[in-house]
Amino acid sequence: MFDWLQKYTGHKIYGENIETSELENLKRQLNYYKKKYEKEDKEMEILSDKEEEISPEDQLKIDEDMKKRQQKKKGMRNAISNQVFGKLNKAQNKIQKYQKTEVQIKKIKEKLLTIFLFNSLNEKELNDIINSFEEKKYKLNDTVFKQGENSENFYLVEQGEFDCEKIYRIGDPQTYIKTFRAGDQFEELALLYNYKNPYSIIAKSENCSLYSLNRDIYNNIIRNYEHKKREKYMKILKQIEILSTLNDNELLKLIDNLTFETIKEGNKIIKQNESGNKMYIIDEGEATAIKNIDGKPDQKISDYKKDSYFCENCLLKNENNPFNVVTNKDCIVGSIDRMTFKRLVGPLENLLQRDRKIYQKYMK
């Protein structure tokens, strides 16, 4: 090193001076880093003290807020609708059903309809979900699950009391957070994704019971219905001439964005002479198209049964409804409006240009 420095600078270098210089330089660096890390250590101590001041109630709110943020990122139905369906994606776990009384079914259903994971399901999906809840009984001080275990189930409290407790630091005792009672629920986000339970649940009264729903069972039910829905509506949409130029991917986008509503017997799905911007499909039930003619008896145009469709031309342009469509019994009706259609796959007038004959027929 000394030889190289002497040759590079052209000056004679004395080893002792160099060593002294390097030593002094190292001392300066050592003092610098000592001061730097002493300051950071103090900041960490301050932050640590602040963490200790967080109350159990605030910590529970923080935990719940984190789950909500993660849920917003994940999305519930999107994750399902993006699945690849077919032979390679059949339900792996057999869906087991558990007998329940009418009173139990009613209570569970009323509760589920208040929870975002269930209130958008159709009647069949909801019934299958309810039948898949397993009743579990616990004695005083039995543990439902421990903090740090993998989440797998969603729970509804049937009867009794269950305490939520949390250990904030290793070696600390359990801290009481809150009590869950009959009608309460917890761990609903366990149905969407896997995470470590942030707290423990312990039975705090005799003769406690919970309804438990496993994440795999929930997902299998939802996937099964999504798969059937896609197959069913793919066949229907491919029969509609005005949509015949769309490919399978475009049709799947429409299927995944159909909105469904229940219309009671005797009510109108559409009204004559009102401006229409939706295509309709009868998912369940029956309806009749009736035209009102001034001074003449109402004229029956056609009957619509399950899987029938009407007003498909409204996806292309505004048209006044030429007749009323009245339900003959309670109906579940799927629909998609023109603006949603345009946002998902583009203007229909452009898509029709893929087939010259179809384009000329509908654009006259």
KELO-212020 format. One record per residue (C-alpha): residue number from 1; residue in three letters; x, y, z. Coordinates in steps of 0.02 Angstrom, whole numbers. Example, Ala and Ser with C-alpha at 12.3 -4.5 7.8 and 13.67 -1.06 7.14 Angstrom:
<pts>
PT   seq   type       px       py       pz
PT     1    ALA      615     -225      390
PT     2    SER      684      -53      357
</pts>
This chain:
<pts>
PT   seq   type       px       py       pz
PT     1    MET        0        0        0
PT     2    PHE      138      122       49
PT     3    ASP      235       84     -111
PT     4    TRP       82      114     -217
PT     5    LEU       42      281     -131
PT     6    GLN      221      339     -151
PT     7    LYS      222      294     -336
PT     8    TYR       48      372     -365
PT     9    THR       81      537     -275
PT    10    GLY      266      555     -311
PT    11    HIS      298      588     -126
PT    12    LYS      386      481       -1
PT    13    ILE      262      400      117
PT    14    TYR      308      347      291
PT    15    GLY      213      196      356
PT    16    GLU      203      260      533
PT    17    ASN      122      423      479
PT    18    ILE       -3      330      369
PT    19    GLU      -49      211      508
PT    20    THR      -73      356      629
PT    21    SER     -180      447      503
PT    22    GLU     -289      294      471
PT    23    LEU     -309      266      657
PT    24    GLU     -366      444      686
PT    25    ASN     -487      429      541
PT    26    LEU     -562      270      614
PT    27    LYS     -583      355      783
PT    28    ARG     -677      499      701
PT    29    GLN     -793      377      611
PT    30    LEU     -821      279      771
PT    31    ASN     -873      436      866
PT    32    TYR     -988      486      724
PT    33    TYR    -1081      320      722
PT    34    LYS    -1091      315      912
PT    35    LYS    -1182      482      915
PT    36    LYS    -1293      431      768
PT    37    TYR    -1351      267      843
PT    38    GLU    -1370      338     1019
PT    39    LYS    -1496      460      945
PT    40    GLU    -1589      321      853
PT    41    ASP    -1592      213     1010
PT    42    LYS    -1675      356     1105
PT    43    GLU    -1805      375      968
PT    44    MET    -1842      189      974
PT    45    GLU    -1863      198     1164
PT    46    ILE    -1988      340     1143
PT    47    LEU    -2086      241     1012
PT    48    SER    -2083       87     1123
PT    49    ASP    -2152      187     1269
PT    50    LYS    -2291      253     1157
PT    51    GLU    -2337       76     1105
PT    52    GLU    -2356       25     1286
PT    53    GLU    -2481      166     1311
PT    54    ILE    -2604       93     1182
PT    55    SER    -2758       27     1270
PT    56    PRO    -2828     -147     1230
PT    57    GLU    -2983      -67     1155
PT    58    ASP    -2878       43     1040
PT    59    GLN    -2773     -107      990
PT    60    LEU    -2930     -204      942
PT    61    LYS    -2986      -57      835
PT    62    ILE    -2814      -55      751
PT    63    ASP    -2824     -241      716
PT    64    GLU    -2999     -224      642
PT    65    ASP    -2947      -74      538
PT    66    MET    -2800     -171      466
PT    67    LYS    -2916     -314      418
PT    68    LYS    -3035     -193      331
PT    69    ARG    -2893     -116      231
PT    70    GLN    -2832     -288      179
PT    71    GLN    -3009     -335      131
PT    72    LYS    -3025     -181       19
PT    73    LYS    -2866     -232      -71
PT    74    LYS    -2921     -411      -92
PT    75    GLY    -3101     -390     -141
PT    76    MET    -3231     -527     -109
PT    77    ARG    -3318     -571     -270
PT    78    ASN    -3176     -519     -384
PT    79    ALA    -3065     -655     -316
PT    80    ILE    -3201     -781     -352
PT    81    SER    -3249     -718     -525
PT    82    ASN    -3066     -721     -578
PT    83    GLN    -3055     -908     -542
PT    84    VAL    -3024    -1028     -687
PT    85    PHE    -3171    -1146     -690
PT    86    GLY    -3179    -1320     -760
PT    87    LYS    -3117    -1496     -725
PT    88    LEU    -2957    -1432     -644
PT    89    ASN    -3050    -1322     -521
PT    90    LYS    -3183    -1435     -448
PT    91    ALA    -3221    -1423     -262
PT    92    GLN    -3092    -1524     -167
PT    93    ASN    -3191    -1541       -6
PT    94    LYS    -3361    -1622       -2
PT    95    ILE    -3491    -1500       60
PT    96    GLN    -3569    -1573      216
PT    97    LYS    -3741    -1520      276
PT    98    TYR    -3798    -1511      457
PT    99    GLN    -3980    -1525      511
PT   100    LYS    -4058    -1371      591
PT   101    THR    -4229    -1320      653
PT   102    GLU    -4332    -1187      563
PT   103    VAL    -4299    -1069      708
PT   104    GLN    -4111    -1094      695
PT   105    ILE    -4114    -1068      506
PT   106    LYS    -4213     -908      525
PT   107    LYS    -4094     -837      656
PT   108    ILE    -3940     -879      554
PT   109    LYS    -4014     -807      395
PT   110    GLU    -4065     -644      478
PT   111    LYS    -3888     -623      544
PT   112    LEU    -3800     -667      382
PT   113    LEU    -3900     -539      283
PT   114    THR    -3819     -403      389
PT   115    ILE    -3642     -459      343
PT   116    PHE    -3560     -400      181
PT   117    LEU    -3495     -574      135
PT   118    PHE    -3671     -645      125
PT   119    ASN    -3796     -507       84
PT   120    SER    -3760     -516     -103
PT   121    LEU    -3788     -705     -117
PT   122    ASN    -3943     -775     -200
PT   123    GLU    -4069     -881     -106
PT   124    LYS    -3993    -1048     -157
PT   125    GLU    -3816     -997     -110
PT   126    LEU    -3874     -930       57
PT   127    ASN    -3971    -1089       98
PT   128    ASP    -3820    -1198       58
PT   129    ILE    -3711    -1087      167
PT   130    ILE    -3835    -1100      313
PT   131    ASN    -3845    -1289      297
PT   132    SER    -3655    -1298      305
PT   133    PHE    -3640    -1212      474
PT   134    GLU    -3586    -1340      605
PT   135    GLU    -3644    -1321      784
PT   136    LYS    -3504    -1336      913
PT   137    LYS    -3528    -1342     1102
PT   138    TYR    -3408    -1280     1236
PT   139    LYS    -3393    -1289     1425
PT   140    LEU    -3332    -1154     1544
PT   141    ASN    -3151    -1101     1504
PT   142    ASP    -3142    -1205     1344
PT   143    THR    -3035    -1121     1210
PT   144    VAL    -3114    -1098     1037
PT   145    PHE    -2946    -1047      962
PT   146    LYS    -2783     -973     1023
PT   147    GLN    -2694     -813      974
PT   148    GLY    -2566     -847      837
PT   149    GLU    -2655     -999      763
PT   150    ASN    -2704     -998      579
PT   151    SER    -2880     -934      547
PT   152    GLU    -2994    -1060      464
PT   153    ASN    -3174    -1031      521
PT   154    PHE    -3307     -899      539
PT   155    TYR    -3414     -905      697
PT   156    LEU    -3589     -855      752
PT   157    VAL    -3629     -862      937
PT   158    GLU    -3785     -966      968
PT   159    GLN    -3788     -959     1159
PT   160    GLY    -3674     -919     1306
PT   161    GLU    -3531     -795     1322
PT   162    PHE    -3358     -798     1244
PT   163    ASP    -3217     -683     1299
PT   164    CYS    -3093     -609     1176
PT   165    GLU    -2919     -598     1255
PT   166    LYS    -2750     -542     1188
PT   167    ILE    -2567     -552     1240
PT   168    TYR    -2478     -393     1186
PT   169    ARG    -2301     -439     1235
PT   170    ILE    -2217     -606     1264
PT   171    GLY    -2226     -650     1448
PT   172    ASP    -2374     -535     1484
PT   173    PRO    -2540     -606     1548
PT   174    GLN    -2697     -613     1440
PT   175    THR    -2784     -444     1422
PT   176    TYR    -2973     -443     1414
PT   177    ILE    -3039     -357     1257
PT   178    LYS    -3227     -389     1246
PT   179    THR    -3364     -520     1266
PT   180    PHE    -3461     -600     1122
PT   181    ARG    -3640     -650     1162
PT   182    ALA    -3786     -735     1072
PT   183    GLY    -3810     -657      900
PT   184    ASP    -3631     -590      887
PT   185    GLN    -3506     -648      757
PT   186    PHE    -3317     -649      738
PT   187    GLU    -3181     -702      614
PT   188    GLU    -3286     -667      458
PT   189    LEU    -3128     -618      363
PT   190    ALA    -3061     -794      391
PT   191    LEU    -3178     -845      249
PT   192    LEU    -3078     -739      127
PT   193    TYR    -2896     -770      168
PT   194    ASN    -2778     -851      291
PT   195    TYR    -2697     -753      432
PT   196    LYS    -2641     -777      611
PT   197    ASN    -2779     -752      740
PT   198    PRO    -2741     -587      830
PT   199    TYR    -2826     -644      991
PT   200    SER    -2893     -795     1085
PT   201    ILE    -3077     -840     1111
PT   202    ILE    -3124     -929     1274
PT   203    ALA    -3294     -991     1334
PT   204    LYS    -3344     -897     1492
PT   205    SER    -3509     -981     1537
PT   206    GLU    -3579    -1156     1546
PT   207    ASN    -3670    -1232     1397
PT   208    CYS    -3594    -1117     1265
PT   209    SER    -3618    -1152     1080
PT   210    LEU    -3562    -1080      914
PT   211    TYR    -3604    -1104      731
PT   212    SER    -3444    -1129      632
PT   213    LEU    -3417    -1114      443
PT   214    ASN    -3253    -1172      366
PT   215    ARG    -3167    -1063      235
PT   216    ASP    -3144    -1207      110
PT   217    ILE    -3328    -1254      121
PT   218    TYR    -3380    -1073       95
PT   219    ASN    -3267    -1052      -56
PT   220    ASN    -3322    -1217     -132
PT   221    ILE    -3505    -1165     -122
PT   222    ILE    -3472     -995     -199
PT   223    ARG    -3359    -1066     -335
PT   224    ASN    -3486    -1201     -375
PT   225    TYR    -3624    -1073     -402
PT   226    GLU    -3511     -956     -499
PT   227    HIS    -3462    -1099     -613
PT   228    LYS    -3644    -1148     -644
PT   229    LYS    -3692     -967     -670
PT   230    ARG    -3557     -942     -801
PT   231    GLU    -3603    -1100     -896
PT   232    LYS    -3788    -1057     -893
PT   233    TYR    -3772     -876     -949
PT   234    MET    -3639     -914    -1079
PT   235    LYS    -3767    -1024    -1167
PT   236    ILE    -3901     -890    -1154
PT   237    LEU    -3794     -746    -1216
PT   238    LYS    -3731     -847    -1363
PT   239    GLN    -3911     -866    -1422
PT   240    ILE    -3934     -677    -1433
PT   241    GLU    -3900     -623    -1611
PT   242    ILE    -3850     -445    -1570
PT   243    LEU    -3712     -513    -1456
PT   244    SER    -3652     -645    -1578
PT   245    THR    -3494     -547    -1624
PT   246    LEU    -3428     -549    -1443
PT   247    ASN    -3295     -676    -1394
PT   248    ASP    -3300     -785    -1238
PT   249    ASN    -3193     -667    -1132
PT   250    GLU    -3307     -521    -1171
PT   251    LEU    -3461     -624    -1131
PT   252    LEU    -3385     -678     -964
PT   253    LYS    -3360     -496     -917
PT   254    LEU    -3545     -465     -947
PT   255    ILE    -3595     -620     -848
PT   256    ASP    -3490     -571     -698
PT   257    ASN    -3572     -399     -696
PT   258    LEU    -3755     -450     -710
PT   259    THR    -3861     -377     -571
PT   260    PHE    -4005     -477     -499
PT   261    GLU    -4165     -423     -413
PT   262    THR    -4322     -510     -352
PT   263    ILE    -4486     -443     -423
PT   264    LYS    -4646     -496     -338
PT   265    GLU    -4793     -575     -430
PT   266    GLY    -4901     -451     -526
PT   267    ASN    -4769     -313     -535
PT   268    LYS    -4695     -241     -694
PT   269    ILE    -4516     -275     -745
PT   270    ILE    -4528     -141     -880
PT   271    LYS    -4665      -16     -921
PT   272    GLN    -4731       24    -1094
PT   273    ASN    -4669      186    -1173
PT   274    GLU    -4535      215    -1041
PT   275    SER    -4357      238    -1106
PT   276    GLY    -4256       78    -1087
PT   277    ASN    -4069       55    -1068
PT   278    LYS    -4059     -124    -1000
PT   279    MET    -4065     -301    -1065
PT   280    TYR    -4159     -424     -952
PT   281    ILE    -4147     -612     -923
PT   282    ILE    -4273     -712     -820
PT   283    ASP    -4166     -811     -697
PT   284    GLU    -4314     -887     -602
PT   285    GLY    -4503     -872     -627
PT   286    GLU    -4617     -821     -770
PT   287    ALA    -4679     -660     -848
PT   288    THR    -4790     -600     -990
PT   289    ALA    -4769     -458    -1115
PT   290    ILE    -4931     -359    -1131
PT   291    LYS    -4962     -210    -1246
PT   292    ASN    -5088      -75    -1203
PT   293    ILE    -5182      -11    -1355
PT   294    ASP    -5295      141    -1336
PT   295    GLY    -5477       93    -1350
PT   296    LYS    -5440      -92    -1372
PT   297    PRO    -5412     -239    -1253
PT   298    ASP    -5233     -267    -1195
PT   299    GLN    -5138     -375    -1317
PT   300    LYS    -5031     -519    -1256
PT   301    ILE    -4866     -517    -1350
PT   302    SER    -4766     -662    -1279
PT   303    ASP    -4727     -766    -1125
PT   304    TYR    -4558     -765    -1041
PT   305    LYS    -4501     -916     -942
PT   306    LYS    -4340     -959     -854
PT   307    ASP    -4187     -910     -960
PT   308    SER    -4291     -800    -1077
PT   309    TYR    -4221     -629    -1122
PT   310    PHE    -4290     -465    -1190
PT   311    CYS    -4242     -283    -1227
PT   312    GLU    -4072     -334    -1294
PT   313    ASN    -4078     -194    -1423
PT   314    CYS    -4069      -68    -1281
PT   315    LEU    -3884     -111    -1267
PT   316    LEU    -3861      -27    -1435
PT   317    LYS    -3969      129    -1422
PT   318    ASN    -4112      209    -1326
PT   319    GLU    -4282      136    -1368
PT   320    ASN    -4449      161    -1283
PT   321    ASN    -4517       -1    -1215
PT   322    PRO    -4649      -63    -1339
PT   323    PHE    -4747     -158    -1204
PT   324    ASN    -4761     -199    -1019
PT   325    VAL    -4680     -355     -948
PT   326    VAL    -4779     -415     -796
PT   327    THR    -4726     -557     -680
PT   328    ASN    -4845     -706     -666
PT   329    LYS    -4756     -765     -507
PT   330    ASP    -4610     -705     -403
PT   331    CYS    -4462     -683     -522
PT   332    ILE    -4275     -664     -505
PT   333    VAL    -4219     -554     -650
PT   334    GLY    -4041     -523     -709
PT   335    SER    -3998     -366     -806
PT   336    ILE    -3857     -263     -876
PT   337    ASP    -3869      -82     -932
PT   338    ARG    -3794       -1    -1085
PT   339    MET    -3666      106     -992
PT   340    THR    -3598      -45     -898
PT   341    PHE    -3592     -143    -1061
PT   342    LYS    -3494       -2    -1145
PT   343    ARG    -3373       12     -998
PT   344    LEU    -3337     -176     -997
PT   345    VAL    -3320     -219    -1182
PT   346    GLY    -3343      -57    -1280
PT   347    PRO    -3485       18    -1385
PT   348    LEU    -3594     -116    -1462
PT   349    GLU    -3600      -24    -1628
PT   350    ASN    -3411      -49    -1643
PT   351    LEU    -3420     -233    -1595
PT   352    LEU    -3553     -265    -1727
PT   353    GLN    -3430     -213    -1863
PT   354    ARG    -3343     -381    -1840
PT   355    ASP    -3484     -457    -1944
PT   356    ARG    -3543     -354    -2092
PT   357    LYS    -3714     -436    -2107
PT   358    ILE    -3752     -416    -1921
PT   359    TYR    -3691     -235    -1927
PT   360    GLN    -3801     -190    -2075
PT   361    LYS    -3953     -274    -1995
PT   362    TYR    -3945     -181    -1830
PT   363    MET    -3872      -14    -1886
PT   364    LYS    -4004       24    -2018
</pts>
